[in-house]
Amino acid sequence: MAAEQSTLFSAFLTVPGLALLVRSECQPTTSARGQEVEELAPMLSSSAQRMLLENNAGGSSRISEAMSLECLYRAFGAKLLKTEMELRYWPSNGSITDYSIEVDTVCLGVSVTRAMGRPGEQYSVEAAEALLRKKLTGVLRSSETCMDDLKKQILHVWARTSHEADVIELAYSTFDPELVSSTVVLVTVCNFALLFEEKSRSPISRCRPPKGFKDEAHIRVLQESDPIGCNCSRAREDVLCS
């Protein structure tokens, strides 16, 4: 992301009522072939790994959401607050936000989408308009019903090429202020195939945790089975009893 746009992005995140579209580029250093998710997960922060490995509300967007968080974490120090399944709404049958973060003490919602046209066809302005209109409307609805204190929301759009990013920017320029509202739109160009091919691949719930990962139950068993720790505990008990 250009320095000027990075500064504008950071400033607009903290001021209610300001809308903005900025562009960035993300090029991972792995092709993530073969084991794919298992190869990708160790390269992410712990919060992004959590989003990648946990269940969400459905669909095939865990990779795009996890990488969205990773980008915001690395570029702006974003801290994950709640995942999609942890956010609560009233009424609960409307649009939802993918996750919430904290940036500079401000609580923000983040919705993630991918700009994908039909196979073999160039991405069109009409397709971009339909995508942005749907997602921006969903952001407004989820902001109205979310029970968490979301000050603003980010709509993070992944695009394969600079051409698709140009088309998205053109479509965005045609919208009325009421639809754009105070949403900050981040368009990230990334040619990482797994981002856009996730739908046709095996469910991520089947992937193994990163090598060496131990959950709380595993750690508790290891502590209880530690002979040194057990002997120390028994020694303390003997001293107290005597």
C-alpha positions in Angstrom: 0.0 0.0 0.0 1.3 3.5 -0.8 2.3 5.5 2.2 -0.3 8.2 1.5 -3.1 5.7 1.2 -1.9 3.9 4.4 -2.1 7.1 6.3 -5.5 7.9 5.0 -6.7 4.4 5.7 -5.5 4.6 9.3 -7.1 8.0 9.8 -10.5 7.2 8.3 -10.8 4.0 10.5 -11.0 6.1 13.6 -13.3 8.9 12.4 -17.1 8.2 12.2 -18.9 9.2 9.0 -15.9 9.1 6.7 -15.9 6.7 3.7 -12.8 5.7 1.6 -11.6 3.2 -0.9 -7.9 2.3 -0.8 -5.8 -0.2 -2.7 -3.1 -2.5 -1.6 -1.1 -5.5 -2.8 -0.4 -8.8 -1.1 1.9 -11.5 -2.6 2.5 -14.5 -0.3 5.9 -16.2 -0.6 4.3 -19.7 -0.8 2.3 -21.3 -3.5 0.7 -23.5 -0.9 0.5 -26.5 -3.0 0.3 -30.1 -1.9 -0.9 -30.0 1.7 -2.0 -26.4 1.1 -3.8 -25.3 4.3 -1.3 -27.2 6.5 1.5 -25.3 4.6 -0.2 -21.9 4.9 -1.3 -22.1 8.6 2.2 -21.9 10.2 2.9 -18.7 8.3 0.0 -16.9 9.9 -0.3 -15.2 13.2 -2.0 -17.2 16.0 -5.2 -15.2 15.6 -5.3 -15.8 11.8 -4.6 -19.5 12.5 -7.5 -19.6 14.8 -9.9 -18.2 12.2 -8.5 -20.6 9.6 -9.0 -23.7 11.7 -12.3 -22.9 13.6 -15.8 -23.3 12.2 -17.5 -20.2 10.8 -21.1 -19.6 9.7 -20.8 -21.5 6.5 -19.5 -21.0 3.0 -16.0 -21.3 1.7 -14.3 -18.2 3.0 -12.0 -19.2 5.8 -8.8 -18.7 3.9 -9.8 -15.3 2.6 -11.0 -14.2 6.1 -7.8 -15.5 7.8 -5.6 -13.8 5.3 -7.6 -10.6 5.6 -6.9 -10.6 9.4 -3.2 -11.3 8.7 -3.0 -8.3 6.4 -4.6 -6.0 8.8 -2.5 -7.3 11.7 0.8 -6.9 9.9 0.0 -3.5 8.3 -1.9 -1.8 11.1 -1.4 -3.9 14.2 -5.1 -5.1 14.2 -6.0 -7.3 17.2 -8.7 -9.9 16.7 -11.7 -9.3 19.1 -14.4 -11.7 18.0 -14.9 -14.3 15.2 -18.0 -14.6 13.1 -19.5 -17.1 15.5 -18.8 -15.0 18.5 -20.5 -11.8 17.3 -24.2 -11.4 18.4 -27.1 -9.7 16.7 -30.7 -8.6 17.5 -32.6 -9.6 15.6 -30.4 -12.6 14.7 -31.7 -13.4 11.2 -30.0 -10.6 9.2 -26.7 -9.9 7.7 -23.6 -10.7 9.7 -20.0 -9.5 9.9 -17.0 -11.8 9.4 -15.0 -10.7 12.5 -14.2 -7.7 14.7 -10.8 -6.2 15.4 -9.3 -3.4 17.5 -7.1 -0.8 15.9 -5.8 2.1 18.0 -8.4 1.2 20.7 -11.3 1.5 18.1 -13.6 -1.6 17.7 -14.2 -2.3 14.0 -16.1 -4.9 12.1 -14.6 -6.5 9.0 -16.5 -8.1 6.1 -14.5 -10.0 3.5 -15.4 -10.9 -0.1 -13.7 -11.9 -3.3 -14.1 -10.3 -6.8 -14.6 -13.3 -9.1 -16.2 -13.2 -12.5 -17.5 -16.2 -14.5 -14.8 -18.6 -15.8 -13.4 -17.4 -19.1 -15.0 -13.9 -18.9 -13.3 -10.6 -18.0 -14.5 -9.1 -14.8 -17.1 -6.5 -15.6 -18.2 -3.2 -14.0 -21.7 -4.7 -13.7 -20.4 -7.6 -11.7 -18.4 -5.3 -9.5 -21.4 -3.1 -8.9 -23.6 -6.0 -7.9 -20.9 -7.4 -5.5 -20.2 -4.0 -3.9 -23.9 -3.1 -3.6 -24.7 -6.4 -1.9 -21.8 -6.3 0.5 -22.1 -2.6 1.4 -25.8 -3.1 2.1 -25.0 -6.1 4.3 -22.4 -4.0 6.2 -25.1 -1.3 6.9 -27.6 -4.0 8.1 -25.1 -5.8 10.3 -24.0 -2.5 11.9 -27.6 -1.8 12.8 -28.2 -5.1 14.5 -24.8 -6.1 15.9 -24.9 -6.0 19.7 -21.1 -5.3 19.9 -20.0 -1.7 19.8 -18.7 -1.5 16.2 -17.6 2.1 15.6 -17.1 1.5 11.8 -16.7 -1.4 9.4 -14.1 -2.4 6.8 -15.2 -4.1 3.6 -12.1 -6.1 2.5 -12.2 -7.1 -1.2 -9.7 -9.5 -2.7 -9.0 -9.2 -6.4 -6.8 -11.4 -8.6 -5.4 -8.6 -10.8 -4.9 -4.8 -11.0 -7.6 -4.8 -13.8 -10.1 -6.2 -11.4 -9.1 -3.7 -8.8 -9.6 -0.9 -11.4 -13.1 -2.2 -12.2 -14.0 -2.3 -8.5 -12.8 1.2 -8.0 -14.8 2.4 -11.0 -18.0 0.7 -9.7 -17.5 2.2 -6.3 -17.3 5.7 -7.7 -20.9 5.4 -9.0 -22.6 4.8 -5.6 -24.6 7.3 -3.6 -23.2 8.5 -0.2 -26.0 6.7 1.6 -24.8 3.3 0.4 -21.1 4.0 0.9 -21.9 5.5 4.4 -18.9 5.4 6.6 -17.5 2.1 5.4 -13.8 1.9 4.6 -13.3 -0.3 1.5 -9.9 -2.0 1.2 -9.2 -3.6 -2.2 -6.2 -6.0 -2.1 -4.7 -7.4 -5.3 -3.4 -11.0 -4.7 -2.7 -13.7 -7.2 -2.7 -16.5 -4.5 -4.8 -19.1 -6.2 -6.0 -20.8 -3.0 -7.8 -17.6 -2.1 -10.1 -17.9 -5.1 -10.2 -21.7 -5.5 -11.2 -22.6 -1.9 -14.8 -23.4 -2.9 -13.7 -26.5 -4.9 -11.4 -27.9 -2.3 -11.8 -30.2 0.8 -13.4 -28.6 3.9 -10.8 -26.9 6.0 -12.1 -28.7 9.1 -10.2 -31.8 7.9 -6.8 -30.1 8.1 -4.4 -30.9 10.9 -3.3 -28.3 13.4 0.2 -26.9 12.8 3.0 -29.2 13.8 3.7 -29.1 17.5 0.4 -27.5 18.4 -1.1 -28.7 21.8 -4.5 -27.8 23.1 -5.3 -27.0 26.7 -6.4 -30.6 27.5 -3.2 -32.0 26.1 -1.1 -29.5 28.1 -3.0 -30.4 31.3 -2.4 -34.2 30.8 1.4 -33.5 30.2 1.6 -31.5 33.4 -0.3 -34.1 35.4 2.0 -36.9 34.1 5.2 -35.0 34.8 7.0 -37.1 37.5 9.0 -34.2 38.7 5.9 -32.0 39.1 4.0 -34.9 40.8 6.9 -35.6 43.3 7.1 -31.9 44.1 3.3 -31.8 44.8 3.5 -34.9 47.0 6.5 -33.4 48.9 4.5 -30.2 49.6 1.6 -32.2 50.8 3.8 -34.3 53.2 5.2 -31.1 54.6 1.8 -29.6 55.2 0.5 -32.9 56.8 3.5 -33.1 59.2 
